[in-house]
Amino acid sequence: MRRLILLATVLIVSAPLFAQSRATVTTVDFKSDLLQAKAPFNVILPAGYDTSLRRYPVLLLLHGLTGHYDNWMTDTNLLLYANKYPLIIVMPEGGNGWYTNGVAPTAKWEDHIMKEVVPYVNEHYRTLRDHGMWGVAGLSMGGYGALKFGLKYTYDFSFAASMSGALEAPNWKDADMIKWEVVPVSLHAAYGPEGAPAHQANSLETILNDAKAPLPFIYLDCGTEDGLLADNRKFADLLENKKIAHEYRERPGIHNWPEWDHQIQEVLRLLAEKWQLTWCDDPLCAPPSGRMEMPPPLPGAMSPLQPEAKP
């Protein structure tokens, strides 16, 4: 009986302490050598990060056209949703650059993220350096960017998610975009004028055909009233025909923040399911290895801090 009382006391005392632990966000005031400009980005650290020794997987979360790195914090309840998961979330600045090394010498948006932001995060935070312990997701332009990064950098990403993605953007014709001036201007800055080789080189179909196995698990979501629905269906059909592991969803919705606030919850839930994320520090809490999908089993992901690996 005394042992039961003691256990109850421990639970009562510890529960409020855990409840007070919340995910936190910080802004990194980053100066990019590649862009020759400031390119700040936000980082959400999971609840209990400061008192833990574990390393964490990472989700790279991209914004849309005309947006910025802070959109996910100002226009969704992402910080609240992040409380559920032992996961670092990184939200970089992407300008209007389509997550591509553009025409201008300093428009190196792809290299900025992959060669500056990712190494910085690995160096300054307790991330997992193992293959496949990064995921990438984004909305609209960022949905295109997420699938581009996931398929082009298959060693780094084992999960790629597009929310209302502008998945056919490199193939859009100028004549079809006369109502949206910012779109052709941004596409020309990223890939050159219509017909330039970079358009074809950066199409998702081209990147998919050149992708090296193992490919990431791909998630697509688009509202049924969204103007990008046809592009999303087309890419989902391509994945289906190539028998590439993916999940595609449609639901009533348009191209707006209420839709993406809903979608990011689904992305986080699915990512946690695929990666078997758990708050438990003990490897015995992990499911049997036979139940793991991809990436590799997470006991190492949730284990105490190991010696630093080289970035």
MITOR-561045 format. One line per field, with one value per residue (C-alpha): x, y, z. Coordinates in pm, 1 decimal. Layout:
N
px: (X  ...)
py: (Y  ...)
pz: (Z  ...)
This chain:
311
px: (0.0  283.7  441.0  112.7  78.7  436.7  376.5  60.2  249.5  523.6  265.5  81.5  403.0  551.8  238.9  223.0  593.0  543.6  230.6  427.1  676.4  582.7  731.1  914.2  1000.9  1309.6  1411.5  1763.4  1879.2  2081.9  2314.2  2343.3  2670.8  2504.2  2217.5  2435.5  2145.2  1975.3  1756.8  1609.4  1436.4  1223.9  1296.7  1042.6  1205.9  994.7  863.2  1136.1  1420.7  1626.7  1611.6  1660.9  1974.3  1803.6  1845.5  1543.0  1428.7  1357.6  1077.7  1174.1  856.7  835.9  615.4  431.8  473.0  469.0  506.0  789.9  951.6  719.3  388.6  345.7  373.1  145.8  -125.8  -164.8  -166.0  151.9  317.9  18.5  22.3  398.3  346.6  240.7  559.3  928.6  1028.2  1228.1  1051.7  1255.6  1087.3  1334.9  1298.2  1244.9  1158.6  968.1  1244.9  1061.1  1329.1  1557.0  1894.2  1763.6  1898.4  2054.2  2393.4  2261.1  1926.8  2065.0  1756.5  1805.0  2169.8  2089.5  1855.5  2049.1  2402.4  2346.4  2024.8  2038.6  2406.7  2344.3  2054.6  2254.8  2544.6  2348.1  2069.4  2052.2  1931.1  1955.0  2226.2  2113.8  1988.3  1624.1  1566.0  1467.5  1130.3  1019.1  674.2  528.5  226.1  166.6  511.9  647.7  459.4  648.0  970.1  906.9  859.0  1155.0  1384.5  1245.5  1302.4  1633.6  1795.4  1673.0  1958.9  1846.3  1467.2  1252.8  922.1  796.9  455.0  279.9  -18.3  -206.2  117.2  194.1  335.8  328.9  474.8  787.3  560.0  312.3  288.1  300.0  -29.7  -204.9  -83.6  -178.5  -401.0  -121.6  175.5  384.1  376.3  542.6  784.6  893.3  910.9  1127.3  1357.4  1383.5  1407.8  1455.4  1205.9  946.6  1117.9  1452.7  1611.4  1580.0  1200.8  1221.0  1514.8  1317.9  987.2  890.0  847.8  1206.7  1336.8  1130.0  1269.2  1623.6  1563.3  1783.3  1630.2  1515.4  1254.0  1078.9  721.6  514.9  198.7  -26.1  -331.7  -544.0  -884.3  -1150.5  -1220.8  -851.4  -733.4  -432.9  -644.9  -582.8  -204.8  -218.8  -431.8  -189.2  110.8  -76.1  -158.7  209.7  308.0  38.6  153.2  512.3  400.0  573.4  464.6  242.0  -89.2  -313.2  -612.8  -879.6  -1132.4  -1355.9  -1135.2  -972.7  -623.4  -614.8  -475.7  -770.8  -707.3  -334.0  -395.5  -593.8  -344.7  -39.7  -207.5  -248.5  111.7  242.0  17.5  124.3  490.8  467.1  305.6  568.0  858.1  702.3  768.7  743.4  821.7  975.8  1354.1  1378.0  1440.6  1205.5  920.8  982.9  766.0  914.5  1147.1  922.9  656.3  883.3  835.1  1080.5  1310.9  1528.6  1402.7  1373.6  1536.0  1850.4  1642.7  1520.9  1843.7  2067.7  2300.4  2580.8  2918.1  2886.9  2913.1  3070.2  2810.3)
py: (0.0  241.4  172.5  252.4  576.5  669.4  596.7  806.4  1091.3  1077.8  1084.7  1377.7  1574.1  1493.7  1545.8  1924.1  1951.6  1781.4  1983.3  2303.8  2191.2  2329.3  2345.7  2674.2  2878.8  3086.6  3300.6  3257.1  3586.6  3417.5  3599.0  3401.6  3411.2  3254.1  3502.2  3788.7  3894.5  3820.9  3511.0  3449.3  3124.7  2991.3  2678.2  2501.4  2291.0  2015.5  2021.1  1934.3  1997.3  2197.5  1923.9  1629.3  1467.2  1295.7  1377.2  1456.6  1408.7  1725.8  1853.8  2126.0  2328.3  2559.3  2863.2  2963.8  3229.1  3588.3  3437.5  3431.5  3211.8  3332.1  3252.5  2915.7  3080.5  3376.4  3206.8  2861.2  2702.5  2511.5  2576.1  2421.9  2118.1  2077.4  2008.2  1653.7  1546.3  1491.7  1673.0  1980.3  2194.1  2435.0  2707.5  2874.2  3184.2  3100.7  3438.1  3394.7  3170.7  2839.1  2673.0  2677.1  2827.9  3110.2  3313.4  3591.1  3506.2  3563.0  3382.0  3055.1  2950.6  2576.1  2588.5  2829.6  2580.7  2260.6  2397.3  2665.5  2610.0  2230.4  2221.6  2507.5  2323.6  2000.7  2188.5  2396.6  2159.9  1798.6  1654.6  1300.7  1268.8  923.4  869.5  954.7  1136.8  1460.4  1522.3  1813.9  1964.8  2284.5  2466.3  2583.0  2692.2  2518.8  2202.0  2199.3  2271.7  1992.1  1728.6  1865.2  1840.4  1502.1  1350.8  1522.7  1468.4  1117.7  1049.1  1335.7  1302.7  995.7  1187.4  1460.5  1626.6  1876.4  2081.2  2239.0  2215.6  2413.5  2093.0  2187.5  2536.6  2490.0  2378.1  2665.9  2885.6  3264.6  3291.2  3100.8  3335.4  3682.8  3738.7  3665.2  3885.7  3776.2  3414.0  3450.8  3708.5  3468.2  3171.3  3366.5  3467.5  3106.0  2922.7  3184.6  3276.9  3030.7  2748.8  2784.5  2445.4  2504.6  2474.8  2114.6  2034.9  2148.7  1980.8  1722.6  1455.0  1505.4  1502.7  1192.7  1009.6  1092.0  1017.9  765.3  496.9  472.3  737.9  917.4  841.7  1108.0  1270.2  1496.5  1690.3  1941.1  2103.1  2011.7  2380.6  2467.6  2591.3  2357.1  2044.2  1923.8  1954.5  1753.1  1480.7  1463.2  1410.1  1158.1  962.4  971.9  827.9  563.5  459.6  433.3  237.9  482.3  473.3  769.8  887.8  1136.7  1305.6  1548.3  1723.8  2029.9  2337.4  2625.5  2775.2  2944.9  2930.4  2752.9  2467.5  2459.6  2480.9  2159.9  2000.4  2056.3  1862.1  1568.1  1597.2  1588.4  1297.5  1094.8  1179.3  1061.9  740.3  673.2  749.6  586.6  901.4  850.2  1056.7  755.7  767.2  392.5  179.0  -79.7  159.8  125.7  -117.1  -443.9  -381.9  -583.5  -314.9  -34.0  103.1  375.5  527.4  299.1  207.6  494.5  358.3  536.6  842.5  860.9  751.3  974.1  1220.7  1057.9  1212.9  1481.7  1366.2  1592.0  1809.9)
pz: (0.0  88.7  -251.4  -425.8  -230.3  -317.7  -686.2  -684.2  -518.2  -783.5  -1060.8  -902.4  -857.0  -1196.9  -1405.6  -1348.5  -1423.6  -1761.1  -1827.8  -1781.5  -2046.4  -2385.4  -2730.7  -2785.1  -3091.0  -3157.3  -3454.4  -3592.1  -3740.4  -4012.3  -4253.3  -4575.2  -4765.3  -5068.8  -5081.5  -4957.7  -4740.1  -4411.5  -4424.8  -4078.0  -3996.1  -3711.5  -3512.0  -3291.5  -3021.6  -2867.1  -2512.5  -2263.9  -2508.6  -2256.8  -1992.0  -2227.9  -2368.8  -2658.4  -3024.2  -3238.2  -3596.7  -3794.2  -4017.1  -4266.4  -4322.8  -4627.1  -4695.8  -5013.7  -5282.1  -5147.1  -4799.9  -4549.2  -4286.9  -4008.7  -4183.8  -4018.3  -3676.2  -3746.5  -3953.2  -3796.5  -3451.4  -3532.4  -3195.6  -3018.8  -3246.2  -3198.6  -2827.0  -2914.4  -3088.6  -3002.5  -3319.7  -3423.0  -3684.7  -3899.2  -4107.2  -4346.1  -4560.0  -4927.3  -5079.0  -5405.4  -5536.2  -5581.8  -5366.9  -5670.0  -5757.4  -5972.2  -6260.6  -6050.2  -5895.4  -5543.1  -5590.4  -5452.9  -5258.0  -5296.5  -5192.5  -4910.7  -4749.2  -4818.9  -4770.5  -4505.0  -4309.4  -4279.2  -4168.3  -3922.8  -3761.7  -3737.6  -3578.7  -3328.1  -3220.7  -3107.7  -3435.6  -3562.7  -3824.0  -3937.5  -4289.8  -4328.9  -4001.4  -4175.2  -4337.5  -4554.9  -4607.9  -4747.7  -4883.3  -5241.7  -5369.1  -5061.7  -5155.7  -5483.8  -5293.7  -5044.9  -5313.6  -5508.7  -5206.6  -5103.9  -5448.4  -5519.5  -5178.7  -5104.0  -4864.0  -4640.8  -4648.8  -4586.6  -4580.0  -4814.6  -4790.4  -5015.1  -4899.8  -5192.3  -5385.8  -5701.8  -5842.4  -6212.9  -6169.3  -6386.8  -6672.3  -6654.2  -6964.1  -6953.2  -7141.0  -6863.2  -6587.9  -6709.8  -6404.5  -6156.2  -6242.3  -5945.8  -6063.9  -6407.5  -6267.3  -5994.7  -6233.8  -6479.9  -6194.6  -6083.5  -6417.2  -6687.2  -6960.8  -7082.1  -7267.6  -7086.8  -7001.2  -6626.4  -6648.6  -6765.0  -6537.6  -6232.5  -6318.5  -6059.1  -6324.1  -6441.3  -6084.6  -6006.3  -6309.3  -6194.7  -5824.7  -5646.6  -5425.8  -5158.1  -5226.9  -4940.1  -4849.5  -5026.7  -4895.2  -5103.7  -4992.4  -5185.4  -5142.1  -5395.9  -5465.7  -5501.3  -5841.9  -5812.1  -5777.6  -6133.6  -6089.6  -5768.9  -5927.4  -6218.5  -5993.2  -5777.0  -6094.0  -6191.1  -5852.7  -5882.2  -6229.8  -6112.0  -5803.6  -5568.0  -5203.9  -5133.1  -4993.1  -5170.6  -5008.4  -5119.3  -4899.8  -4937.7  -4917.0  -5099.8  -5120.6  -4779.1  -4426.9  -4259.6  -4501.7  -4428.3  -4053.2  -4091.8  -4328.0  -4108.1  -3829.6  -4064.7  -4183.8  -3826.3  -3734.3  -4037.5  -3985.3  -3622.9  -3741.3  -4008.6  -3778.8  -3470.7  -3267.2  -2892.5  -2584.3  -2412.6  -2360.9  -2300.0  -2611.6  -2458.2  -2538.1  -2910.1  -3107.9  -3237.4  -3529.2  -3756.0  -3730.8  -3838.2  -4187.7  -4277.0  -4173.5  -3952.6  -3600.2  -3356.9  -3038.8  -3156.7  -3228.0  -2871.2  -2702.5  -2486.7  -2653.2  -2846.8  -2939.0  -3202.9  -3561.9  -3819.3  -3999.5)
